[in-house]
Amino acid sequence: MNNMITSMRRTVLSLLILALVLSGLGAGSVQAEGTADKKDVTYVYYVSNSNLYRVKTDGSPAQMIRKNFLGVELKQAGEFMYYLYDDSSTTLLRMDLQDEKAKTYNFGGDKRVVHFETDGDFIYFMDDTGKLYRAASSIERASGATLIADMADARFPSFSVIEGRIYYNALRNGRTTWVASKPVDGKGQPQWVAAGALENSFFVRSDNTNLHLMINTKPEETQFSVDCMVLYTVPKKGGTAKAVNAKAALDTNSVYSGSWAGNDSYLFNKGIRLGSDGDFNYANSTAQLIKKDGKTLQLNKTGIFEIAEISANKYAYVDSKGKAYVSTVANNKVASTKALPLSDVGYVRNMIKDGKVQSTVLFAQSGAYVLNPKDLTLKKMVGVEWDLCQYEENIDGIFFINAGDNSRLYMMTVDGKKATKLADEKISRIVLITKA
């Protein structure tokens, strides 16, 4: 796999954690109904005519908070928003969301930031020298941040903050890349998880007690697809990691083209190759699942583009031809498969809240549909014409730019029964969704 394709695939994976981007689905329109549940109010930040706005889902009018806004990777910590100017920038900016004029300044100072994450009221960031920092949102400048690790591998800057620990790529003995973890306050010595790199937060998944990490054991190899992807499990509270498939590492292309199927299983497309257009050719592969116990099974005769576990051992997925199916697995084999009456399907996604599936939505050329997990019937959503759709875990609603209403911002309930118009401005992009 060449550098460009690898980079593109990793970028897509990162975006798919938080957002779903669709173009030109359907041809209908959405009628506004009702208002949002005031018990669970959300802020939506969006750009209209190059200006940054925010609006609550409680029916309050939208507010313009900054003119001529440029920024990517917007993330909130406390009452502040942190972001980068563009995809190539290493200058970490900060905006005060309580300031009516929304002033922005260089939070990072002279530190060249290669990656950052927020968690509650804290921001974590890595600079290009391999130093990893933590700062409360009350800290005005990065110079006041706490150094929590000084041998991080800036070549693989991704990291994840999960239940009081940070998982990052470090240089063990100053030379070899290893995945390590530490308490978020940086105290104590790093716990060494496994040799290799955690290339993206997408490759981290958790259940009630364990983390599941898909680790590239040969991260320096970026030109070719090789057998080097190993699934590890590690206790959330820290402890010895266990390699699930140490003797049968997966091919990088098969993993990059796949995704998590539930919290402890990973879908990979065995034998997948790049087509003449440089994209993955899902037709020339077989879809496999690797479980947390290391067992694998064939789920489909061709590759699978998208998958969602809708209940225990029951999976909805989209194959290489845009067809949608639901398969039930028992005794490590497919017990039954039902084809869904849809064509030209692009995506299938679970709407998650507090770790539980609220609904499963399939997005097809003819519109968006909610899947009933019991009888596998489909109910078409209110809205059928989309330019862009975005959602976040633990936040109620699917937020979208409605092409049927001249690109206005709408929110749809996760059951697809009601759509609410949130703002009158014609918008170009949604940049952040967060609880009020």
C-alpha positions in Angstrom: 0.0 0.0 0.0 1.5 3.3 -1.0 1.8 6.3 1.4 -1.0 8.3 -0.2 -3.6 5.5 0.1 -2.5 4.7 3.6 -2.8 8.3 4.7 -6.2 8.7 3.0 -7.6 5.5 4.6 -6.4 6.6 8.1 -7.9 10.0 7.6 -11.2 8.5 6.5 -11.2 6.2 9.6 -10.6 9.1 11.9 -13.5 11.1 10.4 -15.9 8.1 10.6 -15.5 7.9 14.4 -17.4 11.2 14.7 -19.1 12.0 11.4 -20.9 10.6 8.5 -20.6 12.5 5.2 -23.0 11.7 2.4 -23.7 13.4 -0.9 -27.0 13.7 -2.8 -29.0 11.0 -1.2 -32.6 10.9 -2.4 -34.8 13.6 -3.8 -37.4 14.5 -1.2 -37.5 17.2 1.5 -37.9 17.4 5.3 -40.7 19.3 7.1 -39.8 20.8 10.4 -41.7 19.4 13.4 -41.6 20.3 17.1 -38.7 21.2 19.2 -35.9 19.2 20.9 -36.2 17.6 24.3 -35.1 20.3 26.7 -33.8 17.7 29.1 -30.9 16.9 26.8 -29.8 20.1 25.2 -26.9 20.2 22.7 -24.8 22.9 21.0 -24.2 22.6 17.3 -21.4 24.7 15.8 -21.5 25.4 12.1 -20.1 27.6 9.4 -22.3 29.9 7.3 -20.9 32.4 4.8 -17.4 31.9 6.3 -18.7 32.9 9.8 -18.9 30.6 12.8 -22.3 30.1 14.5 -23.7 28.0 17.3 -27.2 27.0 18.1 -28.9 25.1 20.9 -31.3 22.3 20.3 -33.8 23.8 22.7 -35.3 26.2 20.1 -33.1 29.2 21.0 -32.0 31.4 18.1 -28.5 30.9 16.6 -25.6 33.1 17.6 -22.8 34.2 15.3 -19.6 33.9 17.5 -16.8 34.6 15.0 -16.5 36.2 11.6 -14.2 34.9 8.8 -13.6 31.6 10.6 -11.1 29.0 9.5 -10.3 25.9 11.5 -10.3 22.1 11.6 -10.4 19.4 14.3 -12.5 21.5 16.7 -12.7 19.9 20.2 -14.1 21.3 23.4 -12.6 21.3 26.9 -14.5 23.1 29.6 -15.6 26.5 28.3 -13.0 26.6 25.5 -12.6 25.3 22.0 -9.3 24.1 20.7 -8.5 23.7 17.0 -5.9 23.9 14.2 -5.9 26.5 11.4 -5.8 23.8 8.7 -4.8 20.1 8.2 -1.1 21.0 7.9 -0.9 23.4 10.8 1.0 22.6 14.0 -0.3 25.8 15.8 -2.8 24.9 18.5 -5.4 27.7 18.8 -7.9 28.3 21.5 -11.3 30.2 21.5 -13.2 31.3 24.6 -16.8 30.1 24.0 -18.1 32.4 26.8 -16.7 35.5 25.1 -19.3 37.2 22.9 -16.5 38.2 20.5 -15.0 34.7 20.6 -11.4 35.8 20.6 -8.9 33.3 19.3 -5.2 33.1 20.3 -2.2 30.8 20.0 -2.5 28.5 22.9 0.4 26.3 21.9 2.9 29.1 21.8 6.3 27.9 20.4 5.2 24.3 20.7 4.6 22.6 17.4 1.6 20.4 18.1 1.3 17.2 16.1 -1.8 15.8 17.8 -4.3 16.8 20.5 -7.4 15.4 22.3 -9.7 16.7 24.9 -11.4 14.8 27.7 -13.8 16.6 30.0 -12.1 19.8 31.3 -8.6 18.8 30.1 -6.7 19.0 26.9 -3.8 16.6 26.0 -1.3 17.4 23.2 1.9 16.1 21.8 4.6 18.2 20.2 7.0 17.4 17.4 9.8 16.5 19.9 7.8 13.7 21.4 6.7 15.4 24.6 3.1 14.7 25.8 1.3 17.3 27.9 -1.8 17.7 29.9 -3.5 21.0 30.8 -6.7 21.9 32.6 -8.9 24.2 30.6 -8.2 26.9 33.2 -4.6 27.0 32.0 -4.3 29.9 29.6 -1.1 28.9 27.8 0.5 25.6 26.8 3.6 26.8 28.7 1.6 26.0 31.9 0.8 22.4 30.9 2.1 19.4 32.8 4.6 17.1 31.0 3.2 13.6 31.4 5.6 11.7 29.0 8.8 12.7 27.3 9.6 9.8 25.0 6.5 9.7 22.9 7.1 8.8 19.2 6.1 11.9 17.2 6.2 9.8 14.0 3.0 8.1 15.2 1.4 10.8 17.2 -2.1 9.3 17.8 -3.2 8.6 21.4 -6.4 7.9 23.3 -7.5 8.9 26.8 -9.7 6.2 28.4 -11.0 6.0 31.9 -8.0 7.7 33.6 -5.2 6.3 31.4 -3.6 7.6 28.3 -2.5 5.1 25.6 0.2 6.4 23.2 3.1 5.4 21.1 6.5 5.7 22.8 10.1 5.1 22.1 11.2 2.2 24.3 14.9 2.5 25.2 14.9 5.6 22.9 14.8 3.4 19.8 11.9 1.0 19.3 8.2 2.0 18.9 5.9 0.5 21.5 2.4 1.2 22.6 2.5 2.4 26.2 0.0 3.6 28.8 0.2 5.9 31.9 -2.2 7.4 34.3 -3.4 10.7 32.8 -1.5 12.7 35.5 1.7 11.2 34.2 2.8 9.7 37.5 4.8 6.5 37.6 6.6 4.6 34.9 4.9 3.7 31.6 3.3 0.3 31.2 4.5 -1.3 28.0 1.5 -2.8 26.1 3.0 -4.2 22.9 5.7 -3.6 20.3 4.4 -1.5 17.4 2.1 1.5 17.0 -1.5 2.4 17.6 -1.9 4.3 14.4 -5.3 5.9 15.0 -7.8 6.2 17.9 -10.2 4.3 15.5 -8.2 1.1 16.4 -9.2 1.3 20.0 -12.4 -0.2 21.3 -13.6 -1.1 24.9 -16.1 -3.3 26.7 -16.9 -3.2 30.4 -13.5 -4.4 31.6 -11.0 -4.5 28.7 -9.6 -2.4 25.9 -9.2 -4.0 22.5 -6.3 -2.5 20.4 -5.5 -3.2 16.8 -1.7 -2.6 16.8 0.6 -2.4 13.7 3.7 -4.4 14.7 5.7 -3.0 11.7 4.6 0.6 11.6 7.7 1.7 9.7 6.5 -0.2 6.6 4.4 2.2 4.7 5.0 1.1 1.1 3.6 -2.4 1.1 0.7 -4.3 2.7 2.2 -6.9 5.1 1.0 -9.3 7.7 1.6 -7.2 10.9 -1.8 -6.2 12.4 -2.3 -7.9 15.8 -5.3 -7.6 18.1 -4.5 -7.1 21.8 -6.7 -7.0 24.9 -5.6 -5.2 28.0 -7.5 -4.5 31.3 -8.8 -1.0 31.5 -7.2 -0.5 34.9 -3.8 -1.5 33.6 -2.2 -4.9 33.4 -0.6 -7.3 31.1 -1.7 -7.2 27.4 -2.7 -10.4 25.6 -2.1 -10.9 21.9 -5.1 -12.5 20.3 -3.6 -13.5 17.0 0.2 -13.3 17.6 0.9 -16.3 15.3 -1.5 -15.1 12.6 -1.0 -11.4 12.1 -3.5 -9.8 9.7 -2.6 -8.0 6.4 -2.7 -4.2 6.7 -4.9 -3.8 3.7 -7.5 -6.2 5.1 -7.6 -4.3 8.4 -7.5 -0.8 6.9 -10.5 -1.7 4.8 -12.4 -3.2 7.7 -13.8 -1.9 11.0 -15.0 -2.9 14.5 -18.0 -5.2 14.6 -19.2 -4.6 18.1 -16.9 -3.9 21.0 -14.7 -7.1 20.8 -14.7 -8.2 17.2 -13.0 -6.8 14.2 -14.1 -7.2 10.5 -11.3 -7.6 8.0 -11.4 -8.2 4.3 -9.1 -11.1 3.6 -7.2 -10.9 0.3 -8.3 -7.4 -0.5 -6.2 -5.4 -3.0 -6.2 -2.0 -4.5 -8.1 -1.5 -7.7 -6.9 0.3 -10.8 -8.4 3.5 -9.4 -6.3 3.2 -6.2 -9.3 2.3 -4.0 -9.9 -0.9 -2.3 -11.6 -3.5 -4.5 -14.0 -5.1 -2.0 -15.4 -7.6 -4.5 -12.1 -9.5 -4.7 -12.0 -10.4 -1.0 -13.8 -12.4 1.7 -15.2 -10.7 4.8 -13.9 -12.3 8.0 -14.5 -11.6 11.7 -11.8 -12.0 14.3 -13.2 -12.4 17.8 -11.5 -11.4 21.1 -10.7 -15.1 21.7 -8.7 -15.2 18.5 -11.2 -17.3 16.5 -12.0 -16.2 13.0 -15.0 -16.9 10.8 -16.1 -16.1 7.3 -19.1 -13.7 7.4 -19.6 -13.1 3.6 -18.2 -14.4 0.4 -17.2 -10.9 -0.8 -15.8 -8.0 1.1 -17.9 -5.9 3.5 -17.7 -2.1 3.3 -19.7 -1.3 6.4 -20.9 -3.3 9.4 -22.8 -2.7 12.7 -23.6 -5.2 15.5 -27.3 -4.7 16.1 -27.5 -7.2 18.9 -25.4 -10.0 20.3 -23.9 -11.9 17.4 -26.3 -10.3 14.9 -24.7 -8.0 12.3 -26.1 -5.6 9.6 -23.6 -4.9 6.8 -23.1 -3.5 3.3 -21.3 -5.6 0.8 -19.1 -4.7 -2.2 -22.2 -4.3 -4.5 -24.1 -1.9 -2.2 -26.4 -4.6 -1.0 -27.4 -4.8 2.7 -27.8 -7.9 4.8 -28.3 -9.1 8.4 -26.4 -12.3 9.5 -26.6 -14.1 12.8 -23.6 -16.0 14.1 -23.7 -19.0 16.3 -21.0 -21.5 17.3 -18.4 -19.5 15.3 -20.3 -19.8 12.0 -23.0 -18.0 10.1 -26.3 -19.5 11.2 -28.6 -17.4 9.0 -28.5 -14.4 6.6 -31.4 -12.2 5.4 -31.1 -9.7 2.5 -32.7 -6.3 3.2 -34.8 -4.7 0.4 -32.4 -1.9 -0.4 -30.0 -1.2 -3.2 -27.1 1.3 -3.5 -26.5 1.4 0.2 -23.5 3.4 1.4 -23.4 3.1 5.1 -24.9 1.4 8.1 -24.4 3.0 11.6 -25.4 2.4 15.1 -26.6 5.4 17.1 -25.0 4.9 20.6 -25.9 6.3 24.0 -24.4 5.1 27.3 -22.9 2.2 25.5 -26.3 1.0 24.2 -27.6 1.0 20.6 -30.5 3.4 20.3 -31.1 2.6 16.6 -29.4 1.2 13.5 -29.6 3.4 10.4 -28.9 2.5 6.8 -28.1 5.2 4.3 -29.0 4.4 0.7 -29.5 6.2 -2.5 -33.3 6.2 -1.9 -33.0 7.7 1.6 -32.2 6.8 5.2 -33.9 3.9 7.0 -34.2 2.7 10.6 -33.7 -1.1 11.0 -35.9 -3.0 13.5 -33.5 -5.4 15.2 -36.2 -7.9 16.0 -38.1 -8.5 12.8 -35.6 -6.8 10.5 -38.1 -4.5 8.9 -37.1 -1.0 7.7 -38.8 2.3 8.3 -37.9 5.2 6.1 -36.8 8.4 7.9 -38.6 11.7 7.6 -35.7 13.2 5.6 -34.6 11.8 2.3 -32.4 14.5 0.8 -29.0 15.0 2.4 -25.9 16.9 1.7 -24.1 16.1 5.0 -25.1 14.2 8.1 -23.2 14.1 11.4 -23.7 12.5 14.8 -21.7 11.8 17.9 -21.9 9.1 20.5 -23.9 9.9 23.6 -25.6 12.9 22.0 -29.2 12.5 21.0 -30.1 13.2 17.4 -28.7 13.1 13.8 -27.7 16.5 12.5 -27.8 17.3 8.8 -27.6 19.9 6.1 -31.0 19.6 4.4 -30.6 20.1 0.6 -34.3 20.1 0.4 -34.4 23.4 2.4 -31.6 25.3 0.7 -28.9 23.8 3.0 -30.4 24.7 6.3 -29.4 22.9 9.6 -31.8 20.2 10.8 -31.9 17.7 13.6 -33.6 14.3 13.3 -34.5 12.0 16.2 -32.5 8.7 16.1 -35.8 6.8 15.5 -36.3 8.8 12.4 -39.8 10.0 13.4 -39.2 13.8 13.7 -37.0 16.4 12.1 -36.5 19.9 13.6 -35.1 22.9 11.8 -32.4 24.5 14.0 -31.2 27.6 12.1 -32.2 29.8 9.1 -28.7 30.4 7.7 -27.6 28.4 4.7 -24.6 26.4 6.1 -21.6 24.9 4.5 -20.3 22.6 7.3 -21.0 21.3 10.8 -17.8 21.6 12.8 -18.7 20.5 16.3 -21.5 18.9 18.3 -21.3 19.0 22.0 -23.5 19.0 25.1 -24.6 22.4 26.3 
